[in-house]
Amino acid sequence: METMLSIFVGVGLAAACGFRIFVPLLVMSIASLTGQIALSPEFEWIATYPALAAFSIATLFEVAAYYIPWVDNLLDTIAVPAATVAGTIVMASAVSEMTPFLKWGLAVIVGGGVAGTVQGFTSIARLASTATTGGLGNPAVSTVEAGGSVVMSILAITLPVVAVIAVVVILFFAFRKIYGWLSRRSKLQTQNE
């Protein structure tokens, strides 16, 4: 049961990495320093004060950078691979009661996959916001993403089962939205031919 809860914590934190890369690492550092979460032995460095300071500074810069017009779109180009790596790290650090093969397989496939998928959807949302509002709506998108990362990170630590349910709901609606967009695009291409 404890292994399953640690997997749920990892999935929730990985999804949060898809919204903002450093927020979940900061929350994880705070939670591990206060005894709210136990980290895998090779990731105990996350529960150090230098790591807390580094994650705090990185979080401030990341959140602030997403409010600068056009910098936010530039950051999205590197955010998908970075979020995938961060999702892999948080998943691997949350799960400790597994063989290394299973742990890293789960971390790469589930943690990295969830983080990369969520980040991909947020990139599409920002691109749509830029296209429809000329970038004026992007601060609202950034606020929702930062808030989503904070809420998802806290949920993952305090209520991991609820966090996993939230991840499933987010992915369901995101896939549904993308499927609808692709269907409309396909119909338009068919009509234009």
Backbone hydrogen bonds in HBPLUS format (Angstrom, degrees):
<---DONOR---> <-ACCEPTOR-->    atom                        ^
c    i                          cat <-CA-CA->   ^        H-A-AA   ^      H-
h    n   atom  resd res      DA  || num        DHA   H-A  angle D-A-AA Bond
n    s   type  num  typ     dist DA aas  dist angle  dist       angle   num
A0005-LEU N   A0001-MET O   3.02 MM   4  6.35 157.8  2.07 149.7 155.6     1
A0006-SER N   A0002-GLU O   2.96 MM   4  6.20 152.8  2.04 144.6 151.9     2
A0007-ILE N   A0003-THR O   2.96 MM   4  6.24 145.8  2.08 144.7 154.3     3
A0008-PHE N   A0004-MET O   2.94 MM   4  6.27 154.8  2.01 147.6 154.5     4
A0009-VAL N   A0005-LEU O   2.88 MM   4  6.18 154.7  1.94 148.2 155.0     5
A0010-GLY N   A0006-SER O   2.96 MM   4  6.16 159.8  2.00 141.9 147.4     6
A0011-VAL N   A0007-ILE O   2.86 MM   4  6.16 155.5  1.92 152.2 158.8     7
A0012-GLY N   A0008-PHE O   2.96 MM   4  6.16 166.3  1.98 152.1 155.5     8
A0013-LEU N   A0009-VAL O   2.94 MM   4  6.16 163.4  1.97 154.1 158.8     9
A0014-ALA N   A0010-GLY O   2.84 MM   4  5.93 150.7  1.93 144.0 152.9    10
A0015-ALA N   A0011-VAL O   2.95 MM   4  6.19 158.1  2.00 149.8 154.9    11
A0016-ALA N   A0012-GLY O   3.07 MM   4  6.31 151.9  2.15 141.3 149.3    12
A0017-CYS N   A0013-LEU O   2.98 MM   4  6.30 138.7  2.15 140.5 151.4    13
A0017-CYS N   A0014-ALA O   3.07 MM   3  5.01 124.0  2.40  92.6 107.2    14
A0018-GLY N   A0015-ALA O   2.95 MM   3  5.12 135.7  2.15  99.5 112.5    15
A0019-PHE N   A0016-ALA O   3.07 MM   3  5.28 140.4  2.23 101.2 112.0    16
A0020-ARG N   A0016-ALA O   3.08 MM   4  6.38 170.8  2.09 160.4 160.3    17
A0026-LEU N   A0022-PHE O   2.91 MM   4  6.12 154.0  1.97 154.8 162.2    18
A0027-VAL N   A0023-VAL O   2.90 MM   4  6.18 165.6  1.92 158.9 162.4    19
A0028-MET N   A0024-PRO O   2.78 MM   4  5.86 157.0  1.83 143.6 150.8    20
A0029-SER N   A0025-LEU O   2.89 MM   4  6.03 149.7  1.99 139.7 147.8    21
A0030-ILE N   A0026-LEU O   2.95 MM   4  6.25 163.7  1.98 154.1 157.8    22
A0031-ALA N   A0027-VAL O   2.83 MM   4  5.99 166.3  1.85 152.2 156.7    23
A0032-SER N   A0028-MET O   2.89 MM   4  5.97 152.2  1.96 143.7 151.0    24
A0033-LEU N   A0029-SER O   2.95 MM   4  6.10 152.3  2.03 145.3 153.1    25
A0034-THR N   A0030-ILE O   3.00 MM   4  6.20 142.7  2.14 146.4 156.2    26
A0036-GLN N   A0031-ALA O   2.70 MM   5  4.85 142.5  1.84 161.2 158.9    27
A0035-GLY N   A0032-SER O   3.34 MM   3  5.03 158.2  2.39  94.3 100.4    28
A0040-SER N   A0093-SER O   2.79 MM  53  4.92 155.3  1.85 140.8 147.5    29
A0043-PHE N   A0040-SER O   2.83 MM   3  5.44 160.4  1.86 126.8 133.6    30
A0044-GLU N   A0041-PRO O   3.39 MM   3  5.43 163.3  2.42 111.7 109.7    31
A0046-ILE N   A0043-PHE O   3.09 MM   3  5.93 166.5  2.11 122.3 125.9    32
A0047-ALA N   A0044-GLU O   2.98 MM   3  5.46 148.3  2.08 111.4 119.9    33
A0052-LEU N   A0048-THR O   2.97 MM   4  6.27 155.8  2.03 147.6 155.1    34
A0053-ALA N   A0049-TYR O   2.91 MM   4  6.12 159.6  1.95 151.6 156.1    35
A0054-ALA N   A0050-PRO O   2.92 MM   4  6.15 162.5  1.96 148.2 153.2    36
A0055-PHE N   A0051-ALA O   2.82 MM   4  6.00 166.8  1.84 156.4 159.8    37
A0056-SER N   A0052-LEU O   2.92 MM   4  6.03 150.7  2.01 143.4 151.8    38
A0057-ILE N   A0053-ALA O   3.03 MM   4  6.26 165.8  2.05 153.7 156.3    39
A0058-ALA N   A0054-ALA O   2.92 MM   4  6.06 167.0  1.93 152.0 156.3    40
A0059-THR N   A0055-PHE O   2.86 MM   4  5.86 152.6  1.93 141.1 148.6    41
A0060-LEU N   A0056-SER O   3.06 MM   4  6.29 161.7  2.09 147.5 152.0    42
A0061-PHE N   A0057-ILE O   3.03 MM   4  6.30 166.9  2.05 155.5 158.5    43
A0062-GLU N   A0058-ALA O   2.87 MM   4  5.98 160.3  1.91 147.9 154.1    44
A0063-VAL N   A0059-THR O   2.90 MM   4  5.99 174.9  1.91 156.6 158.3    45
A0064-ALA N   A0060-LEU O   3.00 MM   4  6.03 164.1  2.03 146.8 151.9    46
A0065-ALA N   A0061-PHE O   2.87 MM   4  5.90 157.1  1.92 146.4 153.0    47
A0066-TYR N   A0062-GLU O   3.29 MM   4  6.52 145.8  2.42 146.1 153.0    48
A0067-TYR N   A0064-ALA O   3.01 MM   3  5.50 161.4  2.05 114.6 120.5    49
A0068-ILE N   A0065-ALA O   3.16 MM   3  5.44 165.9  2.18 111.3 115.2    50
A0071-VAL N   A0068-ILE O   3.14 MM   3  5.49 130.7  2.40 117.7 131.6    51
A0072-ASP N   A0068-ILE O   3.25 MM   4  6.23 147.9  2.36 173.8 176.3    52
A0074-LEU N   A0070-TRP O   3.11 MM   4  6.31 151.5  2.20 138.6 146.5    53
A0075-LEU N   A0071-VAL O   2.79 MM   4  6.06 157.3  1.84 154.0 159.9    54
A0076-ASP N   A0072-ASP O   3.10 MM   4  6.34 143.4  2.23 139.0 148.6    55
A0077-THR N   A0074-LEU O   3.10 MM   3  5.48 142.9  2.24 104.9 114.9    56
A0078-ILE N   A0075-LEU O   3.12 MM   3  5.57 137.8  2.30 108.3 118.5    57
A0079-ALA N   A0075-LEU O   2.88 MM   4  5.90 126.3  2.18 143.9 160.1    58
A0082-ALA N   A0078-ILE O   3.24 MM   4  6.30 158.5  2.29 146.0 152.3    59
A0083-ALA N   A0079-ALA O   2.65 MM   4  5.62 159.0  1.69 151.6 157.1    60
A0084-THR N   A0080-VAL O   2.99 MM   4  6.11 154.2  2.06 146.3 153.4    61
A0085-VAL N   A0081-PRO O   3.04 MM   4  6.31 156.9  2.10 146.5 151.7    62
A0086-ALA N   A0082-ALA O   2.91 MM   4  6.15 164.8  1.93 149.6 154.3    63
A0087-GLY N   A0083-ALA O   2.73 MM   4  5.86 158.5  1.78 149.8 156.0    64
A0088-THR N   A0084-THR O   3.02 MM   4  6.18 149.3  2.12 139.9 147.9    65
A0089-ILE N   A0085-VAL O   2.94 MM   4  6.24 156.0  2.00 150.1 156.8    66
A0090-VAL N   A0086-ALA O   2.89 MM   4  6.18 169.0  1.90 158.3 160.1    67
A0091-MET N   A0087-GLY O   3.07 MM   4  6.06 155.4  2.13 139.7 146.9    68
A0092-ALA N   A0088-THR O   2.96 MM   4  6.10 164.1  1.98 148.1 152.8    69
A0093-SER N   A0089-ILE O   2.86 MM   4  6.01 151.4  1.94 149.2 157.5    70
A0094-ALA N   A0090-VAL O   3.06 MM   4  6.09 137.6  2.24 137.4 146.9    71
A0095-VAL N   A0091-MET O   3.25 MM   4  6.40 142.6  2.40 146.9 155.1    72
A0103-LYS N   A0099-THR O   2.88 MM   4  6.01 170.1  1.89 164.6 168.0    73
A0104-TRP N   A0100-PRO O   2.92 MM   4  5.93 172.2  1.92 150.6 152.7    74
A0105-GLY N   A0101-PHE O   2.94 MM   4  5.94 151.4  2.03 142.1 151.1    75
A0106-LEU N   A0102-LEU O   2.86 MM   4  5.92 164.4  1.88 149.1 153.5    76
A0107-ALA N   A0103-LYS O   2.85 MM   4  6.02 153.9  1.92 142.4 150.9    77
A0108-VAL N   A0104-TRP O   2.89 MM   4  5.94 165.1  1.91 146.1 149.3    78
A0109-ILE N   A0105-GLY O   2.93 MM   4  5.96 168.0  1.94 151.4 154.6    79
A0110-VAL N   A0106-LEU O   2.83 MM   4  5.36 141.6  1.98 133.7 145.5    80
A0111-GLY N   A0106-LEU O   3.28 MM   5  6.79 155.8  2.34 144.7 151.8    81
A0112-GLY N   A0107-ALA O   2.86 MM   5  6.35 146.5  1.98 152.3 163.3    82
A0113-GLY N   A0109-ILE O   3.18 MM   4  5.32 131.8  2.42 106.6 119.9    83
A0114-VAL N   A0110-VAL O   2.81 MM   4  5.80 167.3  1.83 151.3 154.4    84
A0115-ALA N   A0111-GLY O   3.09 MM   4  6.19 169.5  2.10 149.6 153.0    85
A0116-GLY N   A0112-GLY O   2.89 MM   4  5.91 163.6  1.91 147.0 152.4    86
A0117-THR N   A0113-GLY O   2.93 MM   4  5.96 155.3  1.99 144.3 151.4    87
A0118-VAL N   A0114-VAL O   2.95 MM   4  6.11 171.2  1.95 155.7 157.9    88
A0119-GLN N   A0115-ALA O   2.94 MM   4  6.05 163.2  1.96 148.7 154.1    89
A0120-GLY N   A0116-GLY O   2.87 MM   4  5.97 150.5  1.95 140.5 149.0    90
A0121-PHE N   A0117-THR O   3.04 MM   4  6.35 156.2  2.09 150.4 155.8    91
A0122-THR N   A0118-VAL O   2.97 MM   4  6.29 154.8  2.04 149.8 157.1    92
A0123-SER N   A0119-GLN O   2.89 MM   4  6.09 149.5  1.99 147.6 156.1    93
A0124-ILE N   A0120-GLY O   3.06 MM   4  6.34 151.6  2.14 143.8 151.1    94
A0125-ALA N   A0121-PHE O   2.96 MM   4  6.25 153.6  2.03 145.4 152.7    95
A0126-ARG N   A0122-THR O   2.96 MM   4  6.20 155.0  2.03 145.1 151.2    96
A0127-LEU N   A0123-SER O   2.91 MM   4  6.12 156.1  1.97 145.9 152.9    97
A0128-ALA N   A0124-ILE O   2.88 MM   4  6.09 157.4  1.93 148.9 154.8    98
A0129-SER N   A0125-ALA O   2.91 MM   4  6.11 152.3  1.99 142.4 150.5    99
A0130-THR N   A0126-ARG O   2.82 MM   4  6.06 156.6  1.87 149.3 155.5   100
A0131-ALA N   A0127-LEU O   2.91 MM   4  6.12 157.8  1.96 146.6 152.8   101
A0132-THR N   A0128-ALA O   2.93 MM   4  6.05 153.9  2.00 147.7 154.2   102
A0133-THR N   A0129-SER O   2.84 MM   4  5.68 151.4  1.92 146.3 153.5   103
A0134-GLY N   A0130-THR O   2.85 MM   4  4.74 125.6  2.15 128.8 133.9   104
A0136-LEU N   A0133-THR O   3.24 MM   3  5.35 166.7  2.26 109.8 110.6   105
A0138-ASN N   A0135-GLY O   3.23 MM   3  5.23 154.0  2.30 100.4 108.2   106
A0140-ALA N   A0137-GLY O   3.13 MM   3  5.54 126.6  2.43 107.7 120.4   107
A0141-VAL N   A0137-GLY O   3.25 MM   4  6.64 155.1  2.31 148.0 155.3   108
A0142-SER N   A0138-ASN O   2.82 MM   4  6.07 160.2  1.86 155.9 161.5   109
A0143-THR N   A0139-PRO O   2.91 MM   4  6.09 151.1  2.00 143.1 150.3   110
A0144-VAL N   A0140-ALA O   3.04 MM   4  6.29 160.8  2.08 148.9 153.4   111
A0145-GLU N   A0141-VAL O   2.94 MM   4  6.18 160.3  1.98 151.4 157.1   112
A0146-ALA N   A0142-SER O   2.90 MM   4  6.08 167.6  1.92 151.3 154.5   113
A0147-GLY N   A0143-THR O   2.90 MM   4  5.99 164.4  1.92 148.6 153.7   114
A0148-GLY N   A0144-VAL O   2.78 MM   4  5.87 154.3  1.84 144.9 153.0   115
A0149-SER N   A0145-GLU O   2.90 MM   4  6.14 149.6  1.99 147.2 155.1   116
A0150-VAL N   A0146-ALA O   3.04 MM   4  6.34 159.0  2.08 149.8 154.8   117
A0151-VAL N   A0147-GLY O   2.90 MM   4  6.08 175.7  1.90 158.3 159.6   118
A0152-MET N   A0148-GLY O   2.86 MM   4  5.82 162.6  1.89 143.0 149.0   119
A0153-SER N   A0149-SER O   2.93 MM   4  5.93 153.8  2.00 140.3 147.8   120
A0154-ILE N   A0150-VAL O   2.99 MM   4  6.21 164.0  2.02 153.1 157.0   121
A0155-LEU N   A0151-VAL O   2.85 MM   4  6.02 162.1  1.88 152.8 158.6   122
A0156-ALA N   A0152-MET O   2.87 MM   4  5.97 156.1  1.93 143.9 150.6   123
A0157-ILE N   A0153-SER O   3.21 MM   4  6.47 146.9  2.33 141.8 149.3   124
A0158-THR N   A0154-ILE O   2.89 MM   4  6.05 168.5  1.90 157.1 160.6   125
A0159-LEU N   A0155-LEU O   2.67 MM   4  4.97 147.6  1.77 134.1 145.6   126
A0162-VAL N   A0159-LEU O   3.08 MM   3  5.45 116.6  2.50 109.0 123.4   127
A0163-ALA N   A0159-LEU O   2.99 MM   4  6.29 154.6  2.06 153.7 161.9   128
A0164-VAL N   A0160-PRO O   3.03 MM   4  6.29 154.7  2.09 146.7 151.7   129
A0165-ILE N   A0161-VAL O   3.08 MM   4  6.38 157.6  2.13 146.7 152.9   130
A0166-ALA N   A0162-VAL O   2.88 MM   4  6.14 157.2  1.93 149.6 156.2   131
A0167-VAL N   A0163-ALA O   2.89 MM   4  6.18 150.0  1.98 146.7 155.1   132
A0168-VAL N   A0164-VAL O   2.97 MM   4  6.25 160.5  2.01 150.7 155.0   133
A0169-VAL N   A0165-ILE O   2.98 MM   4  6.27 159.1  2.03 150.6 156.3   134
A0170-ILE N   A0166-ALA O   2.87 MM   4  6.06 163.8  1.90 151.5 156.0   135
A0171-LEU N   A0167-VAL O   2.88 MM   4  6.07 169.2  1.89 155.5 158.3   136
A0172-PHE N   A0168-VAL O   2.88 MM   4  5.99 153.7  1.95 144.9 152.8   137
A0173-PHE N   A0169-VAL O   3.01 MM   4  6.24 172.3  2.02 157.5 157.9   138
A0174-ALA N   A0170-ILE O   2.89 MM   4  6.02 156.4  1.95 149.5 157.1   139
A0175-PHE N   A0171-LEU O   2.87 MM   4  5.94 168.0  1.89 149.7 153.0   140
A0176-ARG N   A0172-PHE O   2.93 MM   4  6.07 156.1  1.99 146.7 154.3   141
A0177-LYS N   A0173-PHE O   2.89 MM   4  6.01 154.3  1.96 143.5 150.1   142
A0178-ILE N   A0174-ALA O   2.94 MM   4  6.18 164.4  1.97 152.5 156.6   143
A0179-TYR N   A0175-PHE O   2.82 MM   4  5.94 160.3  1.86 148.5 154.6   144
A0180-GLY N   A0176-ARG O   2.97 MM   4  6.13 158.2  2.02 144.3 150.0   145
A0181-TRP N   A0177-LYS O   2.98 MM   4  6.21 156.8  2.03 147.2 153.6   146
A0182-LEU N   A0178-ILE O   2.85 MM   4  6.08 164.4  1.87 155.2 159.1   147
A0183-SER N   A0179-TYR O   2.88 MM   4  6.06 153.5  1.95 147.0 154.6   148
A0184-ARG N   A0180-GLY O   2.98 MM   4  6.20 162.6  2.02 149.7 153.7   149
A0185-ARG N   A0181-TRP O   2.94 MM   4  6.11 158.2  1.99 148.4 155.1   150
A0186-SER N   A0182-LEU O   2.89 MM   4  6.04 155.3  1.96 145.0 151.6   151
A0187-LYS N   A0183-SER O   2.98 MM   4  6.21 157.2  2.03 148.6 154.4   152
A0188-LEU N   A0184-ARG O   2.96 MM   4  6.21 155.3  2.03 147.2 153.9   153
A0189-GLN N   A0185-ARG O   2.99 MM   4  6.25 157.3  2.04 148.6 154.4   154
A0190-THR N   A0186-SER O   2.97 MM   4  6.18 152.9  2.04 145.9 153.5   155
A0191-GLN N   A0187-LYS O   2.94 MM   4  6.17 154.2  2.01 147.1 153.9   156
A0192-ASN N   A0188-LEU O   2.98 MM   4  6.16 146.9  2.09 144.8 153.6   157
A0193-GLU N   A0190-THR O   3.39 MM   3  5.42 150.1  2.48  97.6 105.9   158
